[in-house]
């Protein structure tokens, strides 16, 4: 898996460089109105999970060159969820280190979120986001109208178009890219309970090593705010296989800073 993701990231880096030099549209994350390059990974919803997985393997194997390359192309992706995913992963990695003093953990966490904030501010400084900020505020720009869409949809729910136990029966929209809400809309309270129980059992069984736990929590929390995990097959398969692989293969070894 490590070699596979190393090859994918190297190939993607070359394509991102090509896109920077030539402006090839198919290699860009968005259209001409917004900055971003995703290379061969065409889905911006899938991209954060690919980069999170690559980060987990590169950190474990201490491939610092690939970590630097990955962070650079993550910054060039222009995808807010990529920034959030990498920040969450590093945050959980830092707090999981038992050999670090509290003051040093606090310093590393501060640096991580300052860098995340700086990247986010750079993206939000673009004209397309400035228009959204001026019209609808910062939260709307950060979450790309997800919160507004959620409230709008929730106001449309009634006994005729939604069953609280099994989910939507007659809603035009059942996917807001907010994982918990999406599950509740599509599968109802029963679906939320089933997913929650399954996630807990899966974590207890397969997230054995420290790095697999860091990967599990950072991916799951990212999905709450950006979606595209449990209902995108490739993201879901990648999440489960990586957690199992990291937990099984490395259960007798631990990564430390």
C-alpha positions as CSV (number, residue, x, y, z in Angstrom):
1,X,0.0,0.0,0.0
2,X,2.8,2.4,0.8
3,X,4.5,1.9,-2.6
4,X,1.1,2.2,-4.3
5,X,0.4,5.6,-2.7
6,X,3.9,6.8,-3.3
7,X,3.5,6.1,-7.0
8,X,0.1,7.8,-7.0
9,X,1.4,10.9,-5.3
10,X,4.5,11.1,-7.5
11,X,2.3,10.8,-10.6
12,X,-0.2,13.3,-9.3
13,X,2.6,15.8,-8.4
14,X,4.0,15.6,-12.0
15,X,0.5,16.3,-13.3
16,X,-0.1,19.2,-10.9
17,X,3.2,20.7,-12.1
18,X,2.1,20.2,-15.7
19,X,-1.1,21.9,-15.0
20,X,0.7,24.9,-13.3
21,X,2.9,25.3,-16.4
22,X,0.3,24.7,-19.1
23,X,-3.1,25.5,-17.5
24,X,-4.7,22.2,-18.7
25,X,-8.3,22.4,-17.6
26,X,-8.8,18.7,-16.9
27,X,-6.1,18.7,-14.3
28,X,-7.6,21.6,-12.4
29,X,-9.8,21.1,-9.4
30,X,-12.3,23.8,-10.4
31,X,-13.0,26.0,-13.4
32,X,-11.2,29.2,-14.2
33,X,-13.0,31.2,-11.5
34,X,-11.2,29.3,-8.6
35,X,-7.7,28.2,-7.9
36,X,-6.9,24.5,-7.5
37,X,-5.1,21.6,-9.1
38,X,-6.0,17.9,-8.4
39,X,-4.2,16.2,-11.2
40,X,-5.3,12.6,-11.9
41,X,-7.7,12.5,-9.0
42,X,-10.6,14.2,-10.7
43,X,-13.1,14.1,-7.8
44,X,-12.6,16.9,-5.3
45,X,-14.8,14.9,-2.8
46,X,-12.5,11.9,-3.0
47,X,-9.2,13.9,-3.0
48,X,-9.1,14.6,0.8
49,X,-9.3,10.9,1.6
50,X,-6.6,10.0,-0.8
51,X,-4.2,12.6,0.6
52,X,-5.1,11.5,4.2
53,X,-4.3,7.9,3.4
54,X,-1.0,8.8,1.8
55,X,-0.1,11.0,4.8
56,X,-0.7,8.1,7.1
57,X,1.6,5.7,5.2
58,X,4.3,8.4,4.6
59,X,4.4,9.4,8.3
60,X,4.6,5.8,9.5
61,X,7.5,5.0,7.1
62,X,9.1,8.3,7.9
63,X,9.3,9.3,4.2
64,X,9.8,12.9,4.9
65,X,10.4,13.9,1.3
66,X,7.1,12.5,0.3
67,X,5.4,14.2,3.2
68,X,6.8,17.5,2.0
69,X,5.7,16.8,-1.5
70,X,2.2,15.8,-0.3
71,X,1.8,18.9,1.8
72,X,2.8,21.1,-1.2
73,X,0.3,19.5,-3.6
74,X,-2.3,19.5,-0.8
75,X,-1.9,23.3,-0.6
76,X,-2.1,23.6,-4.4
77,X,-5.3,21.6,-4.5
78,X,-7.4,24.6,-3.4
79,X,-9.8,22.2,-1.6
80,X,-10.8,23.3,1.9
81,X,-11.5,19.7,2.9
82,X,-8.0,18.7,2.0
83,X,-6.6,21.4,4.3
84,X,-9.0,20.4,7.1
85,X,-8.1,16.7,6.7
86,X,-4.4,17.2,6.9
87,X,-4.8,19.6,9.9
88,X,-7.0,17.1,11.7
89,X,-4.6,14.2,11.1
90,X,-1.6,16.2,12.4
91,X,-3.7,17.4,15.4
92,X,-4.6,13.9,16.4
93,X,-1.1,12.6,15.8
94,X,0.3,15.3,18.1
95,X,-2.1,14.7,21.0
96,X,-1.5,10.9,20.7
97,X,2.2,11.3,21.4
98,X,2.9,10.3,25.0
99,X,6.5,11.3,25.0
100,X,5.8,15.0,24.2
101,X,5.4,17.6,27.0
102,X,2.1,19.5,27.1
103,X,3.9,22.8,26.2
104,X,5.4,21.3,23.1
105,X,2.1,19.7,22.0
106,X,0.4,23.1,22.4
107,X,3.1,24.7,20.3
108,X,2.9,22.1,17.5
109,X,-0.9,22.3,17.5
110,X,-0.8,26.1,17.3
111,X,1.6,26.0,14.4
112,X,-0.6,23.4,12.6
113,X,-3.8,25.5,12.9
114,X,-2.0,28.8,12.1
115,X,-0.8,27.2,8.8
116,X,-4.3,25.7,8.2
117,X,-5.8,29.2,8.9
118,X,-3.4,30.9,6.6
119,X,-4.2,28.5,3.7
120,X,-7.9,28.9,4.3
121,X,-7.6,32.7,4.3
122,X,-5.7,32.6,1.0
123,X,-8.5,30.6,-0.6
124,X,-11.2,32.8,0.9
125,X,-9.5,35.9,-0.3
126,X,-10.4,34.9,-3.9
127,X,-13.1,37.1,-5.6
128,X,-15.6,34.2,-5.8
129,X,-15.4,33.7,-2.0
130,X,-15.3,37.5,-1.2
131,X,-18.6,37.9,-3.0
132,X,-20.1,35.1,-0.9
133,X,-18.6,36.6,2.3
134,X,-20.0,40.0,1.6
135,X,-23.4,38.6,0.8
136,X,-23.8,35.7,3.2
137,X,-20.9,35.7,5.7
138,X,-17.8,33.7,6.6
139,X,-19.5,30.5,7.6
140,X,-21.3,30.3,4.3
141,X,-18.0,30.7,2.4
142,X,-16.2,28.2,4.6
143,X,-18.9,25.5,4.4
144,X,-19.9,26.4,0.8
145,X,-23.6,26.9,1.6
146,X,-23.9,23.5,3.3
147,X,-25.4,24.9,6.5
148,X,-27.9,27.1,4.6
149,X,-28.9,24.1,2.4
150,X,-29.3,22.0,5.5
151,X,-31.6,24.4,7.2
152,X,-33.6,25.0,4.0
153,X,-34.1,21.2,3.6
154,X,-34.9,20.6,7.2
155,X,-37.7,23.3,6.9
156,X,-39.2,21.3,4.1
157,X,-39.4,18.0,6.1
158,X,-42.8,16.9,7.2
159,X,-44.7,13.7,7.9
160,X,-45.7,13.3,4.3
161,X,-42.2,13.3,2.8
162,X,-40.0,12.0,5.6
163,X,-40.1,9.0,7.9
164,X,-38.0,9.6,11.1
165,X,-37.3,5.9,11.5
166,X,-36.3,4.8,7.9
167,X,-35.5,8.2,6.3
168,X,-36.6,10.1,3.2
169,X,-39.6,9.0,1.2
170,X,-40.2,12.0,-1.1
171,X,-37.4,14.5,-0.8
172,X,-35.7,15.9,-3.8
173,X,-32.3,16.3,-2.0
174,X,-30.9,13.7,0.4
175,X,-27.2,14.6,0.1
176,X,-25.8,17.8,1.6
177,X,-22.2,16.6,2.0
178,X,-22.6,16.7,5.8
179,X,-22.2,13.0,6.7
180,X,-24.4,12.7,9.7
181,X,-27.2,14.7,8.3
182,X,-27.0,12.8,5.0
183,X,-27.3,9.5,6.8
184,X,-30.2,10.7,8.8
185,X,-32.0,12.0,5.7
186,X,-31.5,8.9,3.6
187,X,-31.8,6.2,6.3
188,X,-33.5,8.0,9.3
189,X,-32.7,7.4,12.9
190,X,-32.4,3.7,12.4
191,X,-29.7,4.3,9.9
192,X,-27.8,6.6,12.2
193,X,-27.8,4.0,15.0
194,X,-26.7,1.2,12.6
195,X,-23.8,3.3,11.2
196,X,-22.8,4.4,14.7
197,X,-22.8,0.8,16.1
198,X,-20.9,-0.5,13.0
199,X,-18.3,2.3,13.3
200,X,-17.7,1.6,17.0
201,X,-17.4,-2.1,16.4
202,X,-15.1,-1.6,13.4
203,X,-12.9,0.8,15.4
204,X,-12.6,-1.6,18.3
205,X,-11.7,-4.5,16.0
206,X,-9.4,-3.0,13.5
207,X,-8.0,0.4,14.8
208,X,-5.4,-1.3,16.9
209,X,-2.2,0.8,16.4
210,X,-1.9,4.5,17.3
211,X,-1.6,5.6,13.7
212,X,-4.7,3.6,12.6
213,X,-6.6,5.4,15.4
214,X,-5.4,8.8,14.3
215,X,-6.3,8.0,10.7
216,X,-9.8,6.6,11.8
217,X,-10.7,9.7,13.8
218,X,-9.4,12.3,11.4
219,X,-11.2,10.7,8.5
220,X,-14.4,10.3,10.3
221,X,-14.5,13.8,11.7
222,X,-13.6,15.3,8.3
223,X,-16.6,13.4,6.8
224,X,-19.0,15.0,9.3
225,X,-18.2,18.4,7.7
226,X,-17.5,17.5,4.1
227,X,-19.3,14.2,3.5
228,X,-18.3,11.9,0.6
229,X,-17.2,9.0,2.8
230,X,-19.8,6.4,3.4
231,X,-21.8,7.0,0.3
232,X,-18.9,7.3,-2.1
233,X,-17.7,3.7,-2.7
234,X,-14.1,4.5,-3.4
235,X,-13.8,6.7,-0.3
236,X,-15.5,4.1,1.9
237,X,-13.4,1.2,0.6
238,X,-10.2,3.2,1.0
239,X,-11.2,4.2,4.6
240,X,-11.9,0.6,5.7
241,X,-8.9,-1.0,3.9
242,X,-6.4,1.5,5.2
243,X,-7.7,1.3,8.8
244,X,-7.4,-2.5,8.7
245,X,-4.0,-2.4,7.0
246,X,-2.5,0.1,9.4
247,X,-4.0,-1.7,12.4
248,X,-3.0,-5.2,11.4
249,X,0.3,-4.6,9.7
250,X,1.7,-2.2,12.4
251,X,0.0,-3.4,15.5
252,X,3.3,-4.3,17.1
253,X,5.0,-1.1,16.1
254,X,4.2,2.5,17.0
255,X,5.0,5.8,15.3
256,X,6.3,8.6,17.4
257,X,7.5,12.1,16.7
